[in-house]
């Protein structure tokens, strides 16, 4: 019975690996968006700097949300799985034979 779920387990693991690779890329993109807004804000100081301000706020909000969710997930992993959040070996409880 346990062997029938192997393809699903592999799919979930590969999906998790893809998400783990995308997280730093998305954080870098949000940081670039923030700095682009900062450049626009400085370049158009005086009139018309509202667009740069909006871009900076969008970058900061996205950074805050992504890092907060990432931290909450790590905290939950540590609290529920105990110890190291990077530990992938989860021992499921079993009935004695």
Protein Blocks (a to p, Z undefined) as FASTA:
>chain_A
ZZmmmmmmmmmmmmmmmmmmmmmmmmmmmmmmmmmmmmmmmmmgcehilmmmmmmmmmmm
mmmmmmmmmmmmmmmmmmmngpjfklmbdcdddddZZ
